[in-house]
Amino acid sequence: MPGAQPICPVDDIIQQVNKLERSGHAEIVLTGIHIGQYGQEWKDGTDLLALLKKIEASGFRGRLRLGSVEPTELSPAFYQYVLRQEWICPHFHIPLQAGDDTILRQMNRHYTTAFYRQLVDDIRRSSADAAIGLDIITGFPGETDGQFERTLQFLNELPFTHLHVFPFSRRSGTPAAIMPNQIAGDVIKERARLLRQLGEENTGLTCGSLSVSRLTWLSKVAKRTADAKASRPTICRSGSVQKASGRVNLLRSGSLLSLNMGWKVSARPELIRKTDQLSCSA
């Protein structure tokens, strides 16, 4: 992806996703750093949306999921395209990091809470089925009780489906490590607990029904995977697949294949648990 990593050419990505699909892998994840900026360095009109359209035109018959995309890199044209496609998971992982504008500026995030709210609201209005995941960092240096409360309130107002909570960790050599007003560890731990509790409560409220077309497509994918025959999954509006007892694994040989557009195709075992728990979308 942009930066120091070499960018994987479009043709190579198309070849690899189709090869993986023919090998029986039910889901492929496109990952990288700032994947929303894919292709911009070439200055020839190539971007992530153009890549997805070329994958579609190639005859790809599997299921595709996108990794984390920055809020400033999600255009209406992009997310509307994704939501119209039955072969792309209706899943958006959009880092937030804080629900307070002062903290966002101190984190050097290039958006405001108002911008983020508008983006998430627009996606939710476009699709009740979409899974919307958020990242939050709590305990950033200088975060007051009032700013933390504003983050809690902001999250309560957002139509998200799952929340990833990261306690701030002081790392030597980073600007945040030498910022004043570092937060005590026990305070960070308690704030993280409250955020995770909020996330679990919100996820529990999202269960509902996917569209008939998505359920039909999911059924076809499940039939192509050996692990899906254990029992019938329950479908949630978040786009996640959950089982009443145990788990249903829609992934071949228990592995989730990830196509890192900055480097190469690789198995990502660490993603399996996250995907099972949060959003193994259809």
DRENBA-694889 format. One record per atom (N, C-alpha, C): x, y, z. Coordinates in steps of 0.1 Angstrom, whole numbers, plus 2048, in hexadecimal, padded with zeros to 3 digits. Layout:
BEGIN
XYZ ...
***
This chain:
BEGIN
8087F4800 800800800 80980C800 803819800 80B8257FF 81582580A 82182B807 82B82C811 83782480C 83D81D816 849816814 84680880D 83A80380F 8377F6809 8357F77FA 83A7ED7F3 8377ED7E4 8287E97E2 8217EF7D9 8137ED7D6 8127E17CD 8097D87D0 8067CC7C8 7FE7D17BC 8037CE7B0 7FC7D27A3 7EE7CC7A2 7E57D379C 7D77CE79A 7D67C0795 7DD7BD78A 7DC7B0783 7E17A578D 7EB7A8795 7F079E79F 7E579B7A9 7DE7A57AE 7D47A37B8 7C879B7B2 7C479F7A6 7B979779F 7BD78979D 7C9786799 7CE778797 7CD7717A4 7D27777AF 7D37707BC 7C576D7C2 7BC7777C1 7AF7757C7 7A776A7C0 7A97697B3 7A275F7AB 7A87517AE 7B57517AF 7BC7447B2 7B873F7C0 7B77487CA 7B27447D7 7A473F7D7 79B7457CF 78D7417CE 78C7337C8 7947317BD 7947247B7 7997197C0 7A171D7C9 7A77137D3 79D7107DE 7927177DE 7877137E8 78671D7F4 78E7277F4 78D7317FF 7817397FE 778739808 76B73F807 76C74F808 776753810 777762812 786767811 78777280A 794778808 79478680D 79E78A815 79E79881B 7A97A0815 7A57AC810 7AF7B580B 7B47BE816 7C17BD819 7C67C5825 7D27CD820 7D77D5829 7E27DD827 7E27EA82F 7EB7F382D 7EB800834 7E580A82B 7DA811830 7D381B828 7CF81581B 7C780A81B 7C380480F 7B980D807 7B381780E 7AB821806 7B382A7FD 7C082A7FF 7C98327F6 7CF8297EB 7CA81D7E9 7D08147E0 7D181A7D2 7DC8197CB 7DE81D7BD 7E082C7BB 7DF8347C5 7E08437C3 7EE8477BF 7F883F7C2 8068427BE 8088417AF 8008397A9 80183779A 7FC842792 7F284A798 7ED856791 7E7852783 7E1847782 7DB843775 7CC840777 7C6844782 7B8841785 7B583578D 7C082D78F 7BE821797 7BB8247A6 7B181E7AC 7AE8207BA 7A88137BF 7A48137CB 79E8067D1 7918037CA 78980D7C7 77C80A7C0 77E8047B2 78880A7AB 78B80479E 7907F679F 7987F37AA 79D7E57AC 7917DC7AE 7887E07B6 77C7D77B9 7747D47AD 7727DE7A4 76B7DD798 7727D378E 77F7D378E 7877CA786 7877BC78B 7867BB798 7857AD79E 7777A879A 76D7B079B 75F7AC797 75F7A8788 7657AF780 7657AD771 76D7A076E 77679C777 77F790774 777783776 76B78477B 76377877D 76577178B 76B779794 76D7747A2 75F76F7A8 75F7637AD 75275E7B3 75375B7C1 75D7607C8 75E75E7D6 7587697DE 75D76B7EB 7587757F3 76577E7F7 76378B7F7 76E7947FA 76A79D805 77479F80E 7727A9819 77E7B3819 77A7BF81D 7847CA81D 78A7CB82B 7977CE82D 79C7D183A 7997DF83E 7A07E4848 79D7F184D 79F7FC843 795805842 796811839 79481D841 79D82783F 79C834846 79083B843 78984284C 77D84A849 77E85483E 78A85A83D 78C864832 78E85D824 78F850824 791849817 785841812 779843819 76D83D816 76484680F 764846802 75B84F7FA 74D8497F9 7438517F7 73584C7F4 7358427E8 73C8467DE 73D83D7D2 74282F7D6 74C82F7DE 7538227E2 74981A7EB 7448207F6 73C8177FE 72F8137F8 72981C7EF 71D8187E8 72080C7DF 72B80C7D8 72E8017D0 72F7F47D8 7377F57E3 7387E97EC 72B7E47F0 7227EC7F4 7157E87F9 70C7E27EF 70F7E57E2 7077DF7D7 70B7D27D3 7177CD7D8 71D7C17D3 71A7B57DC 7157AB7D7 71279F7DF 71F7977E3 7297997DB 7367927DD 73F7997E6 73C7A57EA 7457AC7F4 73E7AD801 7457A980C 73E7AA819 73A7B881C 72E7BA821 7297C7825 72F7CC832 73C7CD832 7437CF83E 74D7DA83D 74C7E4846 7567EF846 75C7F0853 76A7EF853 7717F1860 7777FF85F 772809866 775817865 77B81C872 78881E873 78E822880 788830884 785831891 78083E897 78B8438A0 78F83B8A9 79A83E8B3 7968468BF 78D8508BD 7888598C8 77C8608C4 7738628CE 7668698CB 7678778D0 77387D8D1 77588B8D5 77E8928CB 77A89D8C6 7828A48BC 7908A88C0 7918AD8CD 79E8B18D2 7A88A58D2 7A389A8D7 7AC88E8D7 7AF8898C9 7A588A8C0 7A88868B2 7B388F8AC 7B389C8AF 7BE8A58AA 7CB8A18B0 7CB89E8BD 7D889A8C3 7DD88D8BE 7D48858B9 7D88788B3 7DC87A8A4 7DB88689F 7DE889891 7D5882887 7C888088C 7BE87B883 7B888687B 7B688386E 7B288E864 7A388E862 79B88D86C 78D88E86B 787892878 77B896878 77489A885 769890888 763891894 758888898 74C88A88F 74A89788B 73F89A882 740893875 74C89386F 74F88D862 74D87E864 75287886E 75086A871 742866872 73B86D87A 72C86A87C 72586A86F 727874867 72087585A 723869851 730865851 734859849 72D84D84D 72D84A85A 72783E85F 71883E85E 71284A860 70384B85E 6FF84984F 70884E846 70584C838 70583D834 70F836839 711828836 70582083C 701824848 6F681D84E 6E9820847 6E782C843 6DB82F83B 6DA82882E 6E6825828 6E781E81B 6E480F81D 6E780A829 6E57FC82B 6E47F883A 6D87F283D 6D67EE84B 6DE7E184D 6E37DA843 6EA7CE844 6F97D0846 6FE7DC844 70D7DE844 7127DC852 71D7D5853 7257D4860 72F7E0860 72E7E786B 7377F386C 73F7F1879 74C7EF877 7557ED883 75D7FA886 7607FC892 768808897 77480489F 77E80C89E 78A80B8A7 7898178B1 78C8148BE 78D81F8C7 79A81D8D0 7A18288D2 7AD8288DB 7A982F8E7 7AA82A8F3 7A68318FF 7B2833908 7B383E90F 7BE841918 7C9848911 7C684F905 7D08578FE 7D4862908 7E1866908 7E6870911 7DD87D911 7D988191D 7D188D91E 7C388B91D 7BE87F91A 7B087C919 7A987E927 7A1888929 79A88A935 78E882937 789882943 77C87A945 77188093C 77188D93A 766893932 76888E923 77488E91F 777889911 77387B90F 776873919 772865918 763863918 75C86B920 74E86A920 74886F913 74E87890C 74A87C8FF 74B8718F5 7568698F7 75885E8EE 74D8548F0 74A8518FC 73F8478FF 73284C8F9 72F8598FB 72385E8F6 72285E8E7 72E8618E1 72F8618D2 72C8538CD 7328498D3 73083B8CF 7228378D0 71B83B8DB 70D8388DD 70483D8D2 7098478CB 70184E8C1 7048488B3 70E83F8B2 71283A8A5 70B82C8A2 70782A896 70181D892 70B81288F 715810897 71F806894 71B7F8899 7227EE894 71F7E0897 7297D98A0 7367DE89F 7407D88A8 74B7E28AB 7517E08B6 75B7EA8BB 7687E38C0 7737E88BB 7807E38BF 7867ED8C8 7897E98D4 78E7F28DE 79D7F08E1 7A57FA8E0 7B37F98E2 7B88038EE 7BC7FE8F9 7C2806903 7CE80D8FE 7D081A901 7DC8208FD 7E981A903 7F38178FB 7FF811900 80A81B8FC 81281F906 81D828905 8298218FE 82C8268F2 8378208EB 8438298E9 84E8258ED 85A82E8EC 85D8328DE 86083F8DC 8638448CF 85784A8C7 84B8498CD 84084F8C7 83D85C8CD 8368658C5 8338738CB 82A8718D7 8218688D7 8188668E3 81F8628EF 82A85C8EE 8318568FA 837862903 83986D8FD 83F878904 835884907 828881903 81E88B906 81B88C915 817898919 814899928 80789392B 804892938 7F788D93D 7F487F938 7FE87693A 7FC868937 7F2862941 7E985993C 7DE854944 7E384794B 7DE847958 7E283B960 7DC82E95B 7E482395D 7E0817957 7D281295C 7CF814969 7C280F96E 7B7817968 7B9823965 7AF82C95E 7AC827950 7B7824949 7B681F93B 7AF81293B 7B2809944 7AC7FC945 79D7FD947 799806950 78A808953 78380E947 789818940 78381D934 782813929 78C80B928 78B80091E 77F7F6921 77E7F392E 7737EA932 7657F092E 7637FD931 75780492E 75480491F 75E806917 75D807909 7597F9903 7607EF908 75D7E1903 74F7DD907 74A7E1913 73D7DE917 7337E590E 7367F290A 72D7F9901 72D7F28F4 7387ED8EF 7397E68E2 7317DA8E2 7327D28ED 72B7C58EE 71C7C88EE 7187D28F5 7097D58F6 7047D98E8 70C7E18E1 7077E68D4 7077DB8CA 7117D28CA 7117C68C1 7057BD8C4 7017BC8D0 6F57B48D3 6E87B98CE 6E87C78CB 6DC7CD8C6 6DB7CC8B7 6E57C88B0 6E57C88A2 6DF7BC89B 6DC7B28A3 6D77A689C 6C97A8896 6C87A388A 6BB7A5883 6BC79C877 6B97A186B 6B879985F 6C079F854 6C879784C 6CE79C840 6C379B835 6C67A182A 6BD7A081E 6BD792819 6B278E813 6B078180D 6BB77D804 6BF7877FB 6CA7857F2 6D77817F8 6DA788803 6E778580A 6E6777811 6DB774817 6D976781D 6DB75C813 6D575E807 6D67547FC 6E47527F8 6EB75D7F6 6F975D7F2 7027567FD 6FF759809 707753814 705744814 6F8740812 6F6732812 6FE72B807 6FF7317FB 70772B7F0 71672A7F4 71B7357FB 7297347FF 72B729809 721728813 72371E81D 723710818 71B70D80D 71B700807 7286FC801 7307077FD 73D7047F7 748702801 74570380E 750701818 74C6F6822 7566EE824 7546E182C 7506E583A 7566EF840 7536F284E 7466F7851 73E6FC847 731702849 7266F884C 7296EB84B 71E6E284C 71B6DE85A 7226E3864 7206DF872 7126E3877 70E6EF875 7006F3879 6FC700872 6F0703873 6EB70F86C 6EF71C874 6F572686E 6F8732875 6EC73B877 6EE744881 6E474F882 6EA75B87C 6E2762874 6E676E86D 6E377B874 6EC784876 6EA79087C 6EA79C872 6E37A7875 6E37B286D 6F07B886A 6F97B6874 7077BB873 70E7B5867 7097AA862 7107A3857 71879885D 71879586A 72078B870 71877E870 720773870 71A765871 71E76087E 71375C886 715757893 70E74A894 71374189E 70C7348A0 7057348AE 6FA72D8AE 6F372C8BB 6FC7258C5 70471B8C0 70D7138C8 71A7108C0 7257128C6 7327108BE 73471B8B4 73B7188A9 73E72189E 73B71B891 738724887 73871F879 744726872 74C71E86C 758724865 756722856 75472E850 75272E841 75F72E839 76A72C840 77772E83A 77E720838 78471E82D 78A712829 79670F833 796702838 7A16FD840 7A370684C 79970D851 79B71585D 7A372185B 7A672684F 7AF73184E 7A973C845 7AB749849 7A6754842 7B1759839 7AF75A82C 7B975E823 7B976D822 7C4773823 7C5782822 7CE785817 7CA78E80E 7D2793803 7D77A1807 7E37A280B 7E97AF80F 7ED7B6802 7E77C17FF 7EA7C77F2 7F77CE7F2 7FD7D07FD 80B7D57FE 8167CB7FC 8127BE7FF 81D7B47FF 8187A87F7 81379E7FE 8107917F7 80478B7FE 7FF7807F8 7F57787FE 7FA77180A 7F3771815 7F876A821 7EC765829 7EE75A830 7E475583A 7E575E846 7D976184B 7D976A857 7D1764862 7D775A869 7D0753874 7CA75C87F 7D1767881 7CD77088C 7C0777889 7BB77787C 7AF77D878 7A377387A 7A676687C 79B75D87C 792760888 797761894 78F7648A0 78877189F 78E77B89A 787788898 77B78788F 77E780883 77377F87A 76877687F 76B76B886 76076388B 75876A895 75E77289D 7577798A8 74F7858A3 75478C899 74F799896 74779A889 74D79587E 745798871 74A78F866 746783866 74977A85A 73D77C851 73D787849 73278C842 72F784836 723785831 71F77F825 71F78A81A 
***
